[in-house]
């Protein structure tokens, strides 16, 4: 896609960390950045008067300050700003129709309420039409640059590929494109179910666990072969490990620059859901997390 990298800002340091990540990604992908602030959806602790004009002025200051900081680090980056009156979630979801990705900040690992804009971010993650990335506040590798010592052992893009077939194409496209821009390998991860006939019918024909696991790894390698061919410069590590999908993914994400998970698209904005693996990654992965919608 050629749409912008859209960042939701609320004026907090959390949003600025997200903006730093978005700017680097935009530079790598040769895309513009669009900074968005909803003056009607500001943090409760913003020390300004409640009048609409004061909120709009504050929002304008947030956008100008963020724009100046990004251009100071990335002089050739194209940055535009948008001050909106619509609720933050509505504005971001509208922009997701034409954006390459949305980028949001996250305050920490604790709960749904910890995300930038609270439950709004989870709502956006569940309904966005494009990939959405959450970036944790205080991530020094993001704030100070990937050359910082804090990033020394974060040298992979991890993508969870639990399902088979074309459904995984959006996840792999996003992961490989990101890895190509950053010059990093892709670690494609799949959790293998316990070798029991009750949980995996194919095991009936494979009495030895080693035979079953070898078969699954061969199938996984075959699924990834077209992506190796499409992105020949991106090294690929295939990891198929026994365990729950969430546990296997989080274990693989320890040294990741970005963890990519998927979620199904929903036919209505009235209903949305993030699966348990996406929830686990968002709350516990030590790196930015991309949630990619698929059919």
N, C-alpha and C positions, 0 to 999 in steps of 0.2 A: 504494500500500500504506500501511497504518497501523502496521506493525510498527516496532520501535525501530531506531535507528542503533547498531549494535554495534561496539565498539572492543576490539581485543585489545591488552592492556598487558602488558609484561614488567618494568616498573620503570625502563626506560632513557629518556633524552630522546627517542629515536626514537618510542616509543609515545606520549609526551605531545604531540608534534607532530601525530600522527595524531588524537589526542583533540581538539586545538584545531580541526582541520578538520571533524571529525565534529560537534562542538558547533555550529559555524556552520551546517553543512548542516541539522542538526536544527532549529535556530531558524527557518531559512528555510522548512522544510517542515512546521513545527508538529508535530514528532515528539519522542519521548523518546530519551534516550541510555542505552545499557546498557554499562557498563564491565566487562570480563571479564579475570580473571587466573587462569592455571593455576599453582597452586603446585608442581605436579610438572614444569612445563616452564619453568624459569627460566634466565636467561643463566649461562654458566659463570663469569663474572667477578663475580657477585653476592657481596659480602663478608659472607656469613652462614654459620652452621653448617649442616651437612647434615641435621640432624634434621628430621623432618616438622613438628614444632610450630614450629620457628624459621622454616621456609619458609612456613607458613601465616600466621604473624604478619607476616612481611615482605610477603606478598601483600596482607594486610588493610591495611597501611600504604600500599602502592602505590595501592590503590583509593581509600582515604580522601583521600589527598593529591590525586590527580587529580580526584576529585569536588569538593573544596573549590576548586581552581583554576578549574574550569569554571564553577562557580556564582558565583565572584567576578566573572568577566567577563560571564556571562549569568545574571543573577539569576532570570529567569523560566523557565529551562530545567529540565525534569524529568530528573533523573539517578538511575539505580539502579546497583547494583554486584553482581557475582556472582563469588565465589571458588570455583573448581572444582578437583576432583582429577583429572578426566579430562585426557588430553593436550590441549595447546592446539588442535591441528588438529581433533581429534574434537569438542571443545566448540564451536568456531566453526562447524564444518560442521553440527552439530545445530541451532545457533541460526539458521543461514541459512535454515532452512525457514520461519521466521515473521518474519525481519528484513526491513526495507526495504533495508538494505545492510550490509555489513561494511566496516570501515576498519582497515587495517594500516599500520604504519610501515615505511619502507625506509631503509637506511643510506646508500645511494649508488648510483652508476651502474656499479659494476665487474662484479659477477658474481652468480650465483644465491645464493651464500653471503652476500651483502651484505644480504639482506632480514632484517627483524625475524624472529626465531625461525628464521633460516636457511631450509632447504628446506621447512619447515613452511608458510611463506607461499605458496610456489609451489604446494604441494599444495592449499592452501585455494583459491587463485585458480583452479585447474583443476577444482575440484569443487563449489564453493559453488552453492547454489540461487538466490541473489540476487546482485545486483551487488556487486562487491568493489572497494574503492578503496585504492591504495597512496599514501602521502604521504611525501615525502623528509624526512629530518632536516635541520634547518638552514634550512628554507624560511621566510625572514623574513616573507613575505607571509602565511603561515599562522600563524606563531607570534605575530606582532605585530599582525595584523589587516590586512584588505584595504585599509584606508585608508593603510597604510604606503607610502612612496615606492617600495619594492621591487615593489609591485603596480601601479604606474602604467601600464605597458604590457601588462599581462596582463588583457585585457578581452574574452575570448571563451571559449566552450565549444566545443571541437573534437571532432567525431565522425567516425570513419572509416566510410564506408558503401560497402563494396566490392561486396557482393552485392545482388541485386535481389529485390523481393517482400516478403511478410510477414515473412521471416526477420529483416529489419532493424528491425521494430517495437519490440522491447525496447530496442535501442540508441538509437533516436530518441526514444522515450518518456522514457528516463532523461536524455538530453542536454537535451531541451526543458524538462522539469520542473526540472532543475537551473538552466538559464538563466533560467527564469521567476522562480525564487526569488531568484536573484542579480541580476536586472535586467541581464543581459548577452546579447549576440547569440550565436547558434549559427553556427559555420562547419562546414558539412557537406562532407566531403572525399571525393573518389573519384579513384583513380589510373586513367588511361587506358592501355591496353596499346599497345605499338608498332603503328603502322598497317601490319601485315603480314598477308597471308592465312594465314600459318602460325600466327599467334597470335590472330587475331580474324576469324572467317569473314565477318562483315558487311562488312569492308573491301573484299571482292571487288566489291560493288555501289557502292562509293564510291571512285573512283580518286584523288580529291583528298583530302589529309589534312584540309583545312579543312572539307570536307563531312562527313567521318566525325566529327570532333570536335564539330561543330555538332549532329549527330544525337545524339551521346552526351550532350551538355549539355542538350539538349531533353528527353531521356528522364529524366535526373537531376532536372531541374526538375519534371517531372510526378510523380516519386516523392515529392518533398518537398512538393508542393502541399497534400495533406491535413493535413500537420503545420503548415504556415503557417496553415491555416484553424482548426485545433484550438488553436493558440497564437498568436492574432493580435497579441499584444503583444510577441512575441519576434522581433527582427530576424533575418533569415536571410541568410547569405552562402553561395552555392554555389560550390564550387571543384572543377573537374574538370581534372586536370593530368596530362600524360604523365610516366611514371616508374614505378618500383616502388612498391607500396603502402606499404611501410615508409618509404621516402625521402620520398614525398609527404606522409604523415601527420606525420613528424617535422619537416619544413619548416614545415608549417602550425601546429605546436604551439609554435613559438618564443614567441608572445605569448598563450598559452592559460592560463586558470585551471585547466582540467581537460581532459584528453584521454580520450575514450571509445572503447574498442575492444570487439569482440565475441569470443566463443568458443562453440563448439558444446557442448551438453550431452552428457554421457556416460552410458550406461546402467548403468555399474557403477563403484563407488568403487575398484575394483581397477585401472581404467585411466583415465587422464586425460592431457590434452595441451593445451598452449597453442600457438597458431600463431605463425609467425615475426613477424607484424605486432605481436601482443600482446607477444612477447618484446622486440622492438625498442623499443616504447613504454615498457615497464616499465624497461628499462635505460638509455634515452637521452633520453626526454622530460623537459624541464626543469620539469615541473609534476606535480601529482597525476594518477594514471592510474586510470580506472575500467574494469574488465573485466566485461562484461555477458554472462551466458549466454543463448543462444538455441537454438532447435530446429534 
